[in-house]
């Protein structure tokens, strides 16, 4: 957190072993593809290996890409979701003992999860100049 903004890297929610495995599996798939091409394997098997390399490579990219939830004076920006402007927010919901993420409540009463851990609820309310209530 710096000044009046908060940035949360969503990669920290992915366990380290999963990030390592998601990189190792595509590498093993490429090795299998090279071995099949070197052995002159049937064309169907090579095509299957190419598809497997593409699928595991995509999964590795999704698991390891950098995405941030950003809270600043303009609003809240979340990966793959529409941003929330502070003008649309009525209040920040006080997290309960079992809540895992910060939620903001719009003027129409609908709540939206931000993806930030619940320990940041006070910071989000302070940055947006919104009350923190149940």
Secondary structure as GFF3:
##gff-version 3
##sequence-region A 1 134
A	DSSP	beta_strand	6	9	.	.	.	ID=ss1
A	DSSP	three_ten_helix	10	13	.	.	.	ID=ss2
A	DSSP	alpha_helix	16	38	.	.	.	ID=ss3
A	DSSP	alpha_helix	43	64	.	.	.	ID=ss4
A	DSSP	beta_strand	68	72	.	.	.	ID=ss5
A	DSSP	beta_strand	75	77	.	.	.	ID=ss6
A	DSSP	beta_strand	84	85	.	.	.	ID=ss7
A	DSSP	three_ten_helix	86	88	.	.	.	ID=ss8
A	DSSP	beta_strand	89	93	.	.	.	ID=ss9
A	DSSP	beta_strand	101	106	.	.	.	ID=ss10
A	DSSP	beta_strand	111	117	.	.	.	ID=ss11
A	DSSP	three_ten_helix	118	120	.	.	.	ID=ss12
A	DSSP	alpha_helix	121	128	.	.	.	ID=ss13
A	DSSP	beta_strand	132	133	.	.	.	ID=ss14
###
